[in-house]
Amino acid sequence: MSSLHPPVQANAALVQAWHTYHATLEDMRHTLESSSRFQSTPQHRAKAYHCLMEIQAMAYNFIVAPRMLHPRIHTNTGWQTSMYTLGQNGQDFLYGVVFVDGSQRYRLKGRIGDIAVFLLQTLNGVFGEDGVAITGNYDWDDFEIDDDGHFEVILSAEKEDGNWIKLSPESGYQFMLIRRALPDWEGDRGELYLERISDLPDNHYDRDEFDEEAMAARIERATAFIRYLINDFTINLYDMYKSNAGGVKNKLVLLPGTVTSDVGSPSSNYAMAVFELAKDEALVIEMDTVPNGAYWSFQLGDVWSRSLDFSSRQSSLNNHEISVDGDGVFRVVVSHDDPGVNNWLDPCGRLEGTIVFRNYRATTAPVPTTRLVKTTQLPAILAQAKIVSPTQREQMMERRRKAQLRWYGE
């Protein structure tokens, strides 16, 4: 049945933002498909499309979903578990993704527990937007904390007494990233709560909720965020690791946190590499001095900067888990088959991927050495390593799975 009136159209800015968003998705698909990784290796192609789906979920979770009236510390919808891992989130971190209005005042309070490193990084907007940059990096080691581990921090544009984090008053949608490292997954994760303490009427953010141009602005921000995730994370990180090593694979090279990307932590020294292993090859990573960072670890990722499964596969090891060999050197081995030692990293079937060494709050910046060997050479190289039987490995994996379920609550 025909209508006497034409159908109602959305605001022109909203329609344009929607079309640009979808055109950008197609543009990013072509970017991925034209890369040498996609063209040369069938194993990488499915995960490229995984990334295209993941960036859309992250764009919603980071840009569209957060509400300004009731700010939250977003956990499982940010960089958490093995579900959202683009950018290669650390396996031992309780990440908190927070969006606040820089013109308001907030209180962040909680309890440290067994957290080894507690950091909060501020930006004056969201990745991908013009002019967005890191505006602060705060370490709880510099804050006053009660004897029982409790703390309280004020977030505001104007300087406040006591523990204080500076906000950007011109930013109505300011991004903050919380990192809490818990090397022992069965340890006490502490507590953390956020509340706005400036008074506002209930309808203060109604425009943000209901105005078509405000929604168009969010979609435009999501579009810029998607470009950032593909160009700066999915494409650039792999290229950066390889380029920094002179185009060589299987070689770890130092990259300070401020160099990796806007999301890299200034409190960490990183060493990164692209690994490539045939089925009969292994990569031996060695250090003759144990790092002195408050937290450090090794982690494997795929070629698109996604963390490999760290909940049910041993694709990561931290300073709480790594053992030193009998000769005083610690060796970590990346190989497709379990060599029966404690310090094994499982590439989860990937013939090529990335290695990230994180070293937080350290006074030195050591870079582990690497050497590519045949798996037949491993028994001699690992003669003094801590042995792990198949039964012990399964027990370790079961402990890991249960700890992750308890930790993340899913």
C-alpha positions in Angstrom: 0.0 0.0 0.0 1.5 3.4 -1.0 1.9 6.2 1.5 0.7 9.8 1.0 3.9 11.0 2.6 7.5 10.1 1.7 9.4 8.1 4.3 11.3 10.0 6.9 15.0 10.3 6.2 17.8 10.5 8.8 19.8 13.7 9.2 22.1 14.1 6.2 25.2 14.2 8.4 24.1 10.9 10.0 23.5 9.2 6.6 26.9 10.4 5.3 28.7 9.2 8.4 27.1 5.8 7.9 28.1 5.5 4.3 31.6 6.6 5.0 31.9 4.1 7.8 31.0 1.2 5.4 33.2 2.5 2.6 36.1 2.6 5.1 35.5 -1.0 6.0 35.8 -2.0 2.3 38.9 0.2 2.0 40.5 -1.6 5.0 39.6 -5.0 3.5 41.5 -4.0 0.3 44.4 -2.8 2.5 44.7 -6.2 4.2 44.2 -8.2 1.0 46.9 -6.3 -0.8 49.5 -6.9 1.9 52.3 -9.4 1.2 51.2 -11.4 4.3 47.8 -12.0 2.8 49.1 -12.7 -0.7 51.8 -15.1 0.2 50.5 -17.3 3.0 47.1 -19.0 3.0 47.3 -19.5 6.8 47.1 -15.8 7.3 44.0 -15.1 5.2 41.2 -16.3 7.5 42.6 -14.3 10.4 42.7 -11.2 8.2 38.9 -11.4 8.0 38.8 -12.1 11.7 40.5 -8.8 12.2 37.9 -7.0 10.0 35.1 -8.4 12.2 37.0 -7.6 15.4 37.6 -4.0 14.5 33.9 -3.5 14.1 33.2 -4.9 17.6 36.0 -2.8 19.1 34.6 0.3 17.3 31.3 -0.2 18.9 32.7 -1.1 22.3 35.1 1.9 22.4 33.2 4.6 20.5 29.4 4.0 20.4 28.6 2.0 23.6 30.2 4.0 26.4 27.8 6.4 28.2 29.1 9.7 29.6 26.4 10.0 32.3 27.5 6.8 34.0 31.2 6.2 33.3 32.5 2.7 33.7 35.8 0.8 33.7 35.2 -1.4 30.7 37.0 -4.7 31.1 35.8 -7.7 29.0 34.7 -5.5 26.1 38.1 -3.8 25.9 41.5 -5.5 25.7 40.8 -8.6 27.7 40.9 -12.4 27.5 41.6 -13.9 24.1 38.5 -12.4 22.5 39.7 -8.8 21.9 43.4 -9.0 21.2 44.1 -6.7 18.3 47.3 -4.8 19.2 48.5 -7.9 21.1 47.2 -7.3 24.6 49.4 -8.7 27.4 48.2 -12.0 28.8 48.8 -11.0 32.4 47.1 -7.6 32.4 43.7 -6.6 33.7 43.0 -3.9 31.3 40.5 -1.2 32.0 39.2 0.9 29.1 37.7 4.2 30.4 36.0 7.2 28.7 35.4 10.4 30.7 34.4 14.0 30.1 37.5 16.0 30.7 35.5 18.9 32.1 34.1 16.8 35.0 35.6 15.4 38.2 35.9 11.7 39.1 37.1 9.5 41.9 39.0 6.2 41.2 39.4 4.1 44.3 40.2 0.5 45.1 42.7 -1.9 46.6 46.1 -3.0 45.1 46.0 -6.7 46.1 48.8 -8.7 44.4 49.1 -6.4 41.4 52.8 -6.1 40.4 52.4 -3.0 38.2 49.5 -0.5 38.2 49.5 2.1 35.4 47.0 4.6 33.9 47.7 6.2 30.6 45.7 9.3 29.4 45.0 10.5 25.9 43.1 13.7 24.9 40.8 11.7 22.7 40.5 8.3 20.9 43.1 6.7 18.6 42.7 7.8 15.0 41.3 11.3 15.7 43.3 14.3 14.5 45.5 15.7 17.2 45.1 12.9 19.7 48.2 12.2 21.8 49.3 10.8 25.1 48.8 13.4 27.7 49.9 11.5 30.8 51.3 8.2 32.2 50.6 7.6 35.9 52.2 4.8 38.0 50.6 3.8 41.3 54.1 3.3 42.6 54.2 7.1 42.8 50.9 7.4 44.6 50.1 7.3 48.3 48.6 3.9 49.2 47.3 2.9 52.7 49.0 0.1 54.6 46.2 -2.2 53.8 46.5 -1.5 50.0 43.6 0.9 49.6 43.9 4.0 47.6 41.9 6.9 46.2 42.8 9.1 43.2 41.0 12.2 41.9 40.7 12.9 38.2 40.1 16.5 37.2 41.3 19.3 34.9 42.4 21.5 37.9 45.3 20.4 40.2 44.1 18.7 43.4 45.9 17.8 46.6 46.9 14.1 47.1 46.7 11.5 44.4 45.7 13.3 41.2 45.3 12.6 37.5 45.0 15.5 35.1 42.2 15.5 32.6 42.0 17.5 29.3 39.0 19.9 29.9 38.5 20.4 26.1 37.9 16.7 25.6 34.4 15.6 26.1 35.3 12.0 25.2 38.7 11.4 26.8 40.3 7.9 26.7 42.2 6.4 29.5 43.8 3.0 29.5 44.4 1.1 32.8 47.0 -1.7 33.0 47.2 -3.9 36.1 49.8 -6.7 35.8 49.1 -9.9 37.8 51.9 -12.4 37.1 50.3 -15.0 39.4 46.9 -15.6 37.9 45.7 -17.2 41.1 46.7 -14.1 43.1 44.6 -11.3 44.5 43.5 -9.0 41.7 42.4 -6.3 44.1 39.5 -3.9 43.5 38.9 -0.9 41.3 35.9 1.5 41.1 35.2 4.7 39.2 32.6 7.4 40.0 31.8 10.9 38.8 31.8 13.3 41.8 30.8 16.5 40.0 27.1 17.1 40.1 25.1 17.1 36.8 21.4 17.0 36.0 20.2 13.7 34.6 19.6 15.2 31.2 23.1 16.7 30.9 24.1 14.2 28.2 20.8 13.8 26.4 22.2 15.3 23.2 24.9 12.7 23.2 22.2 10.1 23.5 19.5 11.3 21.1 20.9 14.0 18.7 21.4 12.8 15.2 24.5 14.9 14.6 26.0 13.7 17.9 25.5 10.1 16.7 27.0 11.1 13.3 30.1 12.4 15.2 30.4 9.0 17.1 30.2 7.1 13.8 32.9 9.4 12.3 35.1 8.8 15.4 34.5 5.0 15.0 35.5 5.3 11.3 38.8 7.0 12.3 39.3 4.4 15.0 38.9 1.5 12.4 41.5 3.1 10.1 43.9 3.3 13.1 43.4 -0.3 14.1 44.1 -1.6 10.6 46.9 0.7 9.6 48.7 1.2 12.9 48.1 -2.2 14.5 47.3 -4.8 12.0 49.6 -3.7 9.2 52.3 -1.5 10.8 53.3 -3.4 13.9 54.5 -6.5 12.0 56.3 -4.2 9.5 57.9 -2.2 12.3 59.2 -5.2 14.1 60.7 -6.6 10.9 62.1 -3.3 9.7 63.7 -2.5 13.1 65.6 -5.8 12.8 66.9 -4.9 9.4 64.4 -7.0 7.6 65.5 -10.1 9.4 63.1 -12.5 11.1 63.7 -14.4 14.4 65.7 -11.5 15.8 64.5 -9.5 18.9 65.2 -5.8 18.8 64.6 -3.1 21.5 61.6 -0.9 21.0 60.7 1.5 23.9 57.0 1.8 24.6 56.6 5.3 23.3 57.9 4.1 19.9 55.6 1.2 19.3 52.3 3.1 19.0 50.1 5.5 20.9 49.0 2.6 23.0 52.5 1.4 23.9 53.3 2.0 27.6 56.0 4.6 28.3 56.7 2.5 31.5 57.9 -0.5 29.6 60.9 -1.4 27.4 59.8 -3.8 24.7 61.8 -6.1 22.4 59.9 -7.4 19.4 60.5 -9.8 16.5 58.8 -11.6 13.7 59.3 -15.3 14.0 59.2 -17.9 11.2 59.6 -21.6 12.0 59.5 -24.7 9.9 58.1 -27.8 11.6 61.6 -29.1 12.3 62.9 -25.7 13.6 63.0 -24.0 17.0 63.8 -20.5 18.1 65.9 -20.4 21.3 65.7 -17.1 23.3 68.4 -16.6 25.9 69.4 -14.2 28.6 72.2 -14.6 31.0 70.8 -11.9 33.4 67.3 -12.0 34.8 65.6 -8.7 34.0 65.0 -6.5 37.0 61.6 -5.1 35.9 58.7 -5.3 38.4 57.0 -7.4 35.7 58.4 -8.9 32.5 57.2 -11.6 30.1 57.3 -13.2 26.6 54.3 -13.5 24.4 53.5 -14.8 20.9 51.1 -13.2 18.5 50.0 -13.7 14.9 51.1 -11.6 11.9 48.1 -9.3 12.3 49.1 -8.3 15.8 46.6 -10.5 17.6 47.6 -12.4 20.7 47.6 -16.1 20.3 45.4 -18.2 22.6 46.9 -17.8 26.1 44.0 -19.2 28.0 44.4 -22.9 26.9 47.8 -22.8 25.2 51.2 -21.9 26.6 51.8 -19.0 24.2 53.1 -16.8 27.0 55.4 -16.9 30.0 56.0 -14.3 32.7 58.6 -13.7 35.4 56.4 -15.7 37.9 56.5 -18.7 35.5 59.9 -18.8 33.9 62.6 -20.9 35.4 66.4 -20.4 35.1 68.5 -23.3 33.7 71.1 -25.0 35.8 73.9 -23.0 34.3 72.4 -19.7 35.3 71.0 -18.8 31.9 67.3 -18.7 31.2 66.2 -20.1 27.9 62.8 -19.9 26.3 62.0 -22.1 23.3 59.5 -21.5 20.6 58.7 -24.7 18.7 55.7 -26.5 17.2 56.2 -29.6 19.3 56.5 -29.6 23.1 60.2 -30.1 23.9 59.3 -31.2 27.5 60.8 -28.2 29.3 59.2 -25.5 31.5 60.1 -22.5 29.3 58.2 -23.6 26.1 56.2 -21.1 24.0 53.6 -22.8 21.8 53.0 -21.0 18.4 49.6 -22.7 18.2 50.2 -24.0 14.7 51.4 -20.6 13.3 54.4 -21.0 11.0 54.9 -17.2 11.3 54.0 -14.7 13.9 55.3 -12.1 16.4 57.2 -12.2 19.7 56.8 -9.5 22.3 59.1 -9.1 25.3 57.7 -6.7 27.9 59.9 -5.3 30.7 58.0 -2.9 33.1 59.6 -0.4 35.5 63.1 -1.7 34.8 66.3 0.2 35.4 68.0 -1.5 32.4 66.8 -2.4 28.9 68.3 -5.9 28.1 67.4 -7.5 24.8 67.3 -11.3 24.7 69.4 -13.0 22.1 67.9 -15.5 19.6 69.1 -18.4 17.5 67.3 -20.6 15.1 68.1 -24.3 15.4 66.9 -27.6 14.3 64.7 -29.4 16.9 67.2 -32.3 16.9 69.6 -29.9 18.6 67.3 -29.0 21.5 68.2 -31.9 23.9 71.8 -30.7 24.0 70.9 -27.0 24.3 68.3 -27.7 27.0 70.3 -30.2 29.0 70.1 -28.1 32.2 66.5 -26.9 31.7 63.6 -27.7 34.1 61.9 -30.8 32.7 58.1 -31.0 32.4 56.4 -34.3 31.7 53.2 -34.6 29.6 51.1 -35.1 32.7 52.7 -32.0 34.4 52.1 -30.0 31.2 48.4 -30.9 31.2 48.1 -30.0 34.9 49.8 -26.6 34.1 47.3 -26.0 31.3 44.3 -27.0 33.4 45.5 -24.5 36.1 45.9 -21.8 33.5 42.4 -22.4 32.1 40.8 -22.4 35.5 42.7 -19.3 36.6 41.6 -17.4 33.5 37.9 -18.3 34.0 38.1 -17.1 37.6 40.1 -14.0 36.7 37.9 -12.8 33.9 34.6 -14.2 35.2 33.6 -15.9 31.9 
